[in-house]
Amino acid sequence: MHGRLKVKTTEEQAEAKRLEREKKLRQYVTVTRAIFEKRKTGQLDKEALELTSQVLGANPDFATLWNFRREIFLHLEKEAPEEMQSLCKAELSFLESCLRVNPKSYGTWHHRCWVMQHIPEPNWARELELCSKFLETDERNFHCWDYRRFVVQHSQVLPEDELAFSDSLITRNFSNYSSWHYRSLLLPKLYPDPQQQGRITEEILLKELELVQNAFFTDPNDQSAWFYHRWLLGRADPEPTIRCVYVNREDATLAVAFSHPVAIAPASHDLIVFGDESPLVVRWRTPDGRNQPGYMWLCDLPASALNDHWPQHTFRVLWAESDAQKECVLFKGHKDCWNQDSVTEEQVFRCELSTEKSTVLQSELESCKELQALEPENKWCLLTIIFLMRALDPLVYEQETLSYFTTLKAADPMRSAYLDDLRSKFLVENSILKMEYADARVVDLSQRGLTFLCHLEHLLLVTHMNLSENRLRSLPPTLAMMRCLEVLEVDDNRIETLEGLPPLPCLEELSLCNNRLRRPSDLQPLASFPKLAHLNLRGNPLCQIKGIQSELTALLPNVATILT
């Protein structure tokens, strides 16, 4: 038996590994305690650097120790500035070894940025080489991409060179999502559209559309190119501005609707109201009473601002933040007045296309339809078809878009809720466009399968709205932006409660037939609706409660008619 190796059993191997782990853990804990003791006593020396190296070499994600190393470096920089170059070079070498342990360590990449900002003679070319090396290993390492952008910014590498770098990576692999994203940052710098901030010229856009089409025809199931294509179809955010000013004589209020959610302090000097060219002292609030950033802000007008005997009053709103202003004139005998931008003229939901761009998008639509015929379950292709039709003409393609949504939900059931909401958003936008074309203050959104409501800031002037036969589970607090709404029909939905619904100042009739309201308390918010006179609750579970009529009468004493 002598001279023969003893083969360890599985139990022996497991025990040996356990003992080895315990030994390493004891060392780790001992060194960590020593580090914290040094920090506590202010010992910012090279020994502390060595101790932290032992721990960070095994666990680069110990953020506190990176902070301690920075404290040590700042101390040593004061004590021996001539050593800073060699210390930083050694630190960069140590960081590279840490990145080999974990190439996606937040703390390591962040600390490398810090070191490069403090090294007396930085070698940015070497850092670019380091990025290229790590991106060859993992082309989607977004930590490395962030660091590369940091290096490019400080080394003044030309955007043209970085675009060429992006070209090389995409040519090698169309599935490089990070490189597609990098293009979306570089192209607006190289070829900015003078009309749209953050977008690219039409000439370059058309070339990019051709490039990305080659990508998703090469690998239709890879999402990278599809996402980039969606960015190409997008539009720049317009400058924040005032969309509408509305004045109501009866409740002496003024409402301001914005293009973006904004935050306004109650006594803000950024949003100023002038009544007949005299500044008015007002306090701002949101329609839902939450005073969080929103599309609409209201104020009560002082009694002196409204005189029934004057032939007219001119109200002007000045928003200092964007240097925007808008005014409207309230004539004698009129209960309200407004000045509202056109969603069509302002191209809020659609934009005018040049002949060339329209031709290219039409060609892309046909190509995507051909691809979808070959790949009927490809969700990215189906979604892109929908966005292309929206870009070309949302109203002309409305029915076809709805058909593709049905197909897409079947192909991508995991995102059915998102798709339902996106479909609802598009239908609301189309309805607003149709309403404006008809110059109407009535909007019919019934039988659309809506799952949520949006863009209500554009419906400030609507007096009648029909939301019947949809799939709404609640009415959003933003409904309070509809300051002129008099009649609201929400029959045959899935409404379970009206909790959180703020008062609608002009609402007179509300129909909630065939919903899921079970308790009288679900209707409590309606008690604060000042003009509500007719309420229809037929077909709700609460109608089966004994004595419900008298209970509702007590709950809503100002509502003249309650149908159960």
C-alpha positions in Angstrom: 0.0 0.0 0.0 3.0 2.3 0.4 3.6 4.8 -2.4 0.0 4.9 -3.5 -2.0 8.2 -3.3 -5.0 8.3 -1.1 -8.1 9.4 -3.0 -10.2 11.8 -0.9 -13.8 11.0 -0.4 -16.6 13.5 -1.3 -17.1 14.1 2.5 -13.4 14.8 3.0 -13.3 17.2 0.0 -16.4 19.1 1.3 -14.8 19.4 4.8 -11.6 20.6 3.4 -13.4 23.3 1.4 -15.4 24.3 4.4 -12.2 24.7 6.5 -10.6 26.7 3.7 -13.6 29.0 3.5 -13.6 29.6 7.2 -9.9 30.4 7.1 -10.4 33.0 4.3 -13.4 34.4 6.2 -11.4 34.9 9.4 -8.6 36.6 7.4 -11.2 38.8 5.6 -12.9 39.8 8.9 -9.5 40.4 10.6 -8.2 42.6 7.9 -11.5 44.5 7.6 -11.5 45.3 11.3 -7.9 46.5 11.1 -8.9 48.8 8.2 -11.8 50.3 10.1 -9.6 50.8 13.1 -7.1 52.7 11.0 -9.8 54.9 9.6 -11.2 55.5 13.0 -7.8 56.7 14.3 -7.0 58.7 11.2 -4.0 56.5 10.0 -4.1 57.5 6.3 -0.9 55.7 5.3 0.5 53.2 2.7 -0.1 50.3 5.1 -3.9 51.2 5.0 -3.7 51.1 1.2 -2.1 47.6 1.4 -4.8 46.4 3.8 -7.6 47.7 1.6 -6.0 46.1 -1.4 -6.2 42.7 0.2 -10.0 43.0 0.7 -10.8 44.8 -2.5 -8.8 42.3 -4.5 -11.2 39.6 -3.4 -14.3 41.8 -3.2 -14.2 44.9 -5.5 -17.7 45.9 -4.6 -16.9 47.1 -1.0 -17.7 50.8 -1.7 -16.7 52.0 1.8 -13.1 50.9 1.2 -12.9 52.7 -2.1 -14.0 55.8 -0.2 -11.2 55.2 2.3 -8.6 54.8 -0.4 -9.6 58.2 -1.8 -9.2 59.7 1.6 -5.7 58.2 1.8 -4.7 59.5 -1.6 -5.9 63.0 -0.8 -3.8 62.9 2.4 -0.7 61.5 0.6 -1.1 64.2 -2.1 -0.6 66.8 0.5 2.2 65.0 2.3 4.2 63.9 -0.8 2.9 65.5 -4.0 5.9 64.3 -6.0 4.8 60.7 -5.4 1.3 61.2 -6.7 2.1 60.1 -10.3 3.7 56.7 -9.2 0.9 56.1 -6.7 -1.8 56.7 -9.3 -0.1 54.5 -11.8 0.1 51.7 -9.3 -3.6 52.3 -8.4 -4.6 52.0 -12.1 -2.7 48.7 -12.3 -4.5 47.5 -9.1 -7.9 48.6 -10.5 -7.3 46.6 -13.7 -6.7 43.5 -11.6 -10.0 44.2 -9.7 -11.8 44.5 -13.0 -10.6 41.1 -14.0 -12.3 39.8 -10.9 -15.6 41.7 -11.7 -15.7 43.6 -15.0 -19.0 45.2 -14.0 -18.0 46.5 -10.6 -19.6 49.9 -10.1 -17.1 50.9 -7.4 -14.1 50.0 -9.4 -15.0 51.9 -12.6 -16.1 54.9 -10.5 -12.8 54.9 -8.6 -10.9 54.7 -11.9 -12.6 57.9 -13.0 -11.5 59.5 -9.8 -7.9 58.4 -10.1 -7.7 59.7 -13.7 -9.0 63.1 -12.6 -6.2 63.3 -9.9 -3.2 61.8 -11.7 -0.8 64.6 -12.7 0.0 63.1 -16.1 -3.0 61.1 -17.4 -2.5 58.7 -20.3 -5.9 58.8 -22.0 -4.8 56.8 -25.0 -4.0 53.8 -22.7 -7.5 54.2 -21.1 -9.1 54.0 -24.6 -7.1 50.8 -25.2 -8.3 49.4 -21.9 -11.9 50.1 -22.8 -11.5 48.4 -26.2 -10.0 45.4 -24.5 -12.9 45.0 -22.1 -15.5 45.6 -24.8 -13.9 42.8 -26.8 -14.6 40.5 -23.9 -18.1 41.8 -23.3 -19.5 44.3 -25.8 -22.5 45.1 -23.6 -20.6 46.1 -20.5 -22.4 49.4 -19.9 -20.0 50.2 -17.1 -17.2 50.2 -19.6 -19.2 52.2 -22.1 -19.9 54.8 -19.5 -16.1 54.9 -18.7 -15.3 55.2 -22.4 -17.6 58.2 -22.7 -15.8 59.7 -19.7 -12.4 59.1 -21.3 -13.6 60.5 -24.6 -14.8 63.7 -23.0 -11.6 64.3 -21.2 -9.2 63.3 -24.0 -11.1 65.3 -26.6 -11.5 62.4 -29.0 -13.4 63.5 -32.1 -17.0 62.3 -32.3 -16.2 61.2 -35.9 -13.6 58.8 -34.5 -16.1 57.4 -32.0 -18.8 57.0 -34.7 -16.2 55.0 -36.7 -15.6 52.9 -33.6 -19.3 52.3 -33.3 -19.5 51.3 -37.0 -16.8 48.7 -36.5 -18.6 47.1 -33.6 -22.0 47.1 -35.3 -20.4 45.6 -38.5 -18.9 42.9 -36.4 -22.1 42.2 -34.5 -25.5 43.7 -35.2 -26.7 42.6 -31.8 -24.5 45.2 -30.0 -27.2 47.2 -28.2 -24.7 49.5 -26.4 -23.1 50.5 -29.7 -26.5 51.4 -31.2 -27.2 53.5 -28.2 -23.8 55.2 -28.5 -24.8 56.2 -32.1 -27.9 57.9 -30.7 -25.6 60.1 -28.6 -23.0 60.8 -31.3 -25.1 61.5 -34.3 -27.0 64.5 -32.9 -23.6 66.1 -32.1 -22.3 65.5 -35.6 -25.4 66.1 -37.7 -27.8 68.2 -35.5 -31.2 69.0 -36.9 -31.6 72.8 -36.7 -35.3 72.5 -36.2 -35.4 69.8 -33.5 -32.9 69.8 -30.7 -31.4 66.4 -30.0 -32.4 65.0 -33.4 -30.5 64.4 -36.6 -30.8 65.8 -40.1 -33.1 64.1 -42.5 -30.3 63.0 -44.9 -28.5 61.1 -42.1 -31.8 59.8 -40.7 -32.6 58.1 -44.0 -29.1 56.5 -44.2 -29.5 55.2 -40.6 -32.9 53.8 -41.4 -31.3 51.8 -44.2 -28.5 50.6 -41.9 -30.9 49.5 -39.2 -33.2 47.8 -41.7 -30.3 45.6 -42.8 -29.7 44.7 -39.1 -33.2 43.5 -38.3 -33.5 41.6 -41.6 -30.2 39.9 -40.6 -31.5 38.8 -37.2 -35.2 39.6 -36.8 -35.3 38.2 -33.2 -32.6 40.5 -31.8 -34.1 43.5 -30.1 -31.1 45.9 -30.4 -31.7 47.2 -33.9 -35.5 47.4 -33.3 -35.0 49.7 -30.3 -32.6 51.9 -32.3 -35.2 52.0 -35.1 -37.7 53.2 -32.6 -35.4 56.0 -31.5 -35.0 57.0 -35.2 -38.8 57.3 -35.5 -39.0 59.4 -32.4 -39.2 63.2 -32.2 -37.5 65.8 -30.1 -39.3 67.0 -27.1 -40.7 70.5 -27.9 -39.7 73.4 -25.7 -41.9 73.7 -22.6 -44.6 76.3 -23.1 -48.2 77.3 -22.1 -50.8 75.3 -24.1 -53.9 76.9 -22.8 -55.3 79.6 -20.5 -58.9 79.3 -19.3 -60.9 81.7 -17.2 -64.2 80.9 -15.5 -66.3 83.8 -14.3 -68.7 81.7 -12.2 -66.1 80.2 -9.8 -63.6 83.0 -10.4 -60.7 80.7 -11.4 -58.0 80.8 -13.9 -56.4 77.5 -15.2 -53.1 77.2 -17.1 -52.3 74.1 -19.1 -48.6 73.3 -19.9 -47.0 71.2 -22.6 -44.9 69.4 -19.9 -45.4 68.6 -16.2 -44.1 71.6 -14.2 -43.7 72.4 -10.5 -45.1 75.8 -9.4 -44.8 77.1 -5.8 -48.1 78.4 -4.4 -46.9 82.0 -4.3 -44.6 81.6 -7.3 -43.1 84.6 -9.0 -42.3 82.5 -12.1 -46.0 82.2 -13.1 -47.6 85.7 -13.0 -51.2 86.7 -13.8 -52.1 90.1 -15.1 -55.7 91.3 -15.0 -56.1 94.2 -17.4 -52.3 94.7 -17.3 -52.2 94.9 -13.5 -50.4 92.0 -11.7 -52.7 90.0 -9.5 -51.8 88.3 -6.2 -52.8 84.7 -6.5 -51.9 81.3 -5.0 -51.4 78.3 -7.3 -52.6 74.7 -6.8 -53.1 71.6 -9.0 -56.7 70.5 -9.8 -56.2 67.3 -7.8 -55.0 69.3 -4.7 -51.7 67.4 -4.5 -49.5 70.3 -5.7 -47.1 67.8 -7.3 -45.5 68.6 -10.8 -48.4 68.5 -13.3 -49.7 69.7 -16.6 -52.2 72.1 -15.1 -52.2 74.7 -12.3 -55.1 76.8 -11.0 -55.6 80.0 -9.0 -58.6 81.8 -7.6 -58.9 85.3 -9.0 -59.4 88.2 -6.6 -62.9 89.7 -6.6 -61.5 93.0 -8.0 -60.3 91.2 -11.1 -63.9 90.5 -12.3 -66.5 93.2 -12.7 -69.8 92.2 -14.3 -70.4 95.8 -15.4 -67.2 96.2 -17.4 -67.4 95.4 -21.2 -64.4 93.1 -21.0 -61.4 91.8 -18.9 -58.1 90.8 -20.4 -56.1 88.2 -18.5 -52.4 87.5 -19.4 -50.3 84.7 -18.0 -46.5 85.1 -18.1 -44.3 82.1 -17.4 -40.8 83.3 -16.7 -39.1 79.9 -16.9 -39.6 79.5 -20.6 -40.4 83.2 -21.4 -43.9 82.1 -22.6 -47.1 84.0 -22.3 -50.7 83.7 -23.3 -53.8 85.9 -22.9 -57.5 85.6 -23.3 -60.4 88.1 -23.1 -63.5 87.6 -21.0 -66.4 89.7 -22.5 -69.4 91.0 -20.5 -72.2 88.4 -20.3 -69.9 85.5 -21.1 -69.3 82.9 -18.4 -65.8 81.9 -19.5 -63.0 82.5 -22.1 -59.9 80.7 -23.3 -56.9 80.7 -25.5 -55.7 77.2 -26.5 -53.0 76.0 -28.9 -53.9 73.7 -31.8 -52.6 70.2 -31.3 -52.5 69.9 -35.1 -50.6 73.1 -35.8 -48.2 72.4 -32.9 -47.8 68.8 -34.2 -48.3 67.4 -30.8 -49.3 63.9 -31.8 -48.1 63.8 -35.4 -45.6 65.7 -37.6 -45.5 66.7 -41.2 -43.3 64.5 -43.3 -41.3 65.4 -46.3 -42.0 63.5 -49.5 -38.7 61.7 -49.3 -39.1 60.7 -45.7 -42.7 59.6 -46.3 -41.5 57.5 -49.2 -38.8 55.8 -47.1 -41.1 55.1 -44.2 -43.7 53.7 -46.6 -41.1 51.4 -48.1 -40.0 50.4 -44.6 -43.6 49.6 -43.7 -43.9 47.3 -46.7 -40.6 45.6 -45.9 -41.6 45.0 -42.3 -44.9 43.5 -43.4 -43.0 41.2 -45.7 -40.8 40.2 -42.8 -43.8 39.7 -40.6 -45.3 37.3 -43.1 -42.1 35.2 -42.8 -41.8 35.7 -39.0 -45.5 35.9 -37.9 -44.6 35.7 -34.2 -41.9 38.3 -34.2 -43.1 40.9 -31.6 -40.4 43.5 -32.5 -41.5 43.5 -36.1 -45.2 43.8 -35.2 -44.5 46.7 -32.8 -42.4 48.5 -35.4 -45.2 48.2 -38.0 -47.5 49.9 -35.5 -45.0 52.7 -34.9 -44.4 53.2 -38.6 -48.1 53.5 -39.3 -48.3 56.0 -36.4 -45.5 58.0 -38.0 -47.1 58.0 -41.4 -50.7 58.8 -40.5 -52.3 57.8 -37.2 -55.8 58.4 -38.5 -55.6 56.7 -41.9 -54.0 53.6 -40.3 -56.2 53.5 -37.2 -58.1 50.4 -37.9 -55.1 48.5 -39.3 -53.1 49.6 -36.2 -55.8 48.1 -33.9 -55.6 44.8 -35.9 -51.9 44.6 -35.4 -52.3 45.3 -31.7 -54.5 42.2 -31.5 -51.9 40.1 -33.3 -49.1 41.5 -31.1 -50.9 40.7 -27.9 -51.2 37.1 -29.0 -47.5 37.0 -29.9 -46.4 38.7 -26.7 -48.9 37.9 -23.9 -46.4 38.8 -21.1 -46.6 42.4 -22.1 -50.4 42.5 -22.8 -51.0 45.1 -20.1 -48.4 47.5 -21.5 -49.8 46.9 -25.0 -53.3 47.7 -23.8 -52.2 50.9 -22.3 -50.2 51.9 -25.4 -53.2 51.1 -27.6 -55.4 53.3 -25.3 -52.9 56.1 -25.5 -53.0 56.0 -29.3 -56.8 55.9 -29.4 -57.1 58.9 -27.1 -54.6 60.9 -29.2 -56.6 60.0 -32.4 -59.8 61.2 -30.7 -58.3 64.5 -29.7 -57.1 65.0 -33.3 -60.6 64.2 -34.7 -62.3 66.4 -32.1 -60.1 69.4 -33.1 -60.7 68.8 -36.8 -64.5 68.9 -36.1 -64.1 72.0 -33.8 -66.1 70.1 -31.1 -66.3 70.2 -27.3 -67.7 66.6 -27.2 -65.5 63.5 -27.2 -66.7 60.0 -27.7 -64.3 57.3 -26.4 -66.9 54.6 -25.9 -66.4 51.0 -27.1 -62.6 51.4 -27.5 -61.3 48.9 -25.0 -59.5 51.6 -23.1 -57.6 50.5 -20.0 -56.4 54.0 -18.9 -56.9 57.7 -19.7 -54.2 60.1 -20.7 -53.7 63.6 -22.3 -56.6 65.0 -20.3 -54.8 68.3 -20.2 -55.9 68.6 -23.9 -59.5 68.1 -22.9 -59.9 71.1 -20.6 -62.7 72.6 -22.8 -64.7 69.4 -23.3 -68.2 69.6 -21.9 -69.4 66.0 -22.7 -67.4 62.8 -22.6 -68.5 59.2 -23.2 -66.3 56.5 -21.8 -68.8 53.7 -21.8 -68.0 50.1 -22.7 -64.3 50.2 -22.0 -62.1 48.3 -19.5 -61.4 51.1 -17.0 -60.9 50.1 -13.4 -60.8 53.6 -12.0 -61.1 57.3 -12.8 -57.8 59.0 -12.5 -57.3 62.1 -10.3 -56.1 63.9 -13.5 -59.8 63.9 -14.6 -60.0 67.1 -12.5 -58.2 68.9 -15.4 -61.4 68.8 -17.3 -62.7 72.1 -15.9 -65.7 72.4 -18.3 -67.0 68.8 -18.1 -70.8 68.8 -17.6 -71.8 65.3 -18.6 -69.7 62.1 -18.1 -70.8 58.6 -19.1 -68.8 55.7 -17.8 -71.3 52.9 -18.2 -70.2 49.2 -18.6 -66.7 49.5 -17.3 -65.0 47.9 -14.3 -65.0 50.8 -11.9 -64.8 49.5 -8.3 -64.3 52.8 -6.4 -64.2 56.6 -6.9 -61.6 57.0 -4.2 -59.1 59.8 -5.0 -61.3 61.5 -7.5 -61.2 65.3 -7.0 -64.3 67.5 -7.5 -65.2 68.4 -11.1 -66.5 72.0 -10.8 -69.0 71.9 -13.7 -70.1 68.2 -13.7 -73.9 68.0 -13.6 -74.6 64.4 -14.9 -72.7 61.2 -14.1 -73.7 57.8 -15.3 -71.9 54.8 -13.8 -74.3 52.0 -14.9 -73.0 48.3 -14.8 -69.8 48.8 -13.0 -68.4 47.1 -9.8 -69.3 49.6 -7.1 -70.2 47.6 -4.0 -70.3 50.0 -1.1 -72.0 53.5 -0.7 -68.7 54.7 0.8 -67.1 54.1 -2.7 -69.1 57.2 -3.8 -68.0 59.5 -1.0 -65.9 61.8 -3.3 -69.1 62.8 -5.2 -70.3 64.6 -2.1 -67.8 67.4 -2.9 -69.0 67.9 -6.5 -70.7 71.3 -6.4 -73.1 71.0 -9.4 -73.8 67.2 -9.6 -77.5 66.8 -9.9 -78.1 63.5 -11.7 -76.4 60.2 -10.8 -77.1 56.8 -12.5 -75.9 53.7 -10.6 -78.1 51.0 -12.1 -76.5 47.6 -12.5 -73.9 48.0 -9.7 -73.7 45.5 -6.9 -74.5 48.2 -4.3 -78.0 48.5 -5.8 -78.8 45.2 -4.2 -78.2 46.6 -0.7 -81.5 47.0 1.3 -82.3 50.6 1.9 -79.6 51.8 -0.4 -81.7 54.7 -1.9 -82.1 56.4 1.5 -78.5 55.8 2.4 -77.3 57.4 -0.9 -79.7 60.3 -0.4 -78.1 60.9 3.0 -74.6 60.6 1.6 -75.2 62.8 -1.4 -77.9 65.3 -0.2 -77.3 67.8 -3.1 -77.8 65.3 -5.9 -81.4 65.7 -7.0 -81.7 62.4 -8.9 -80.0 59.1 -7.9 -81.1 56.1 -10.0 -80.5 52.6 -8.6 
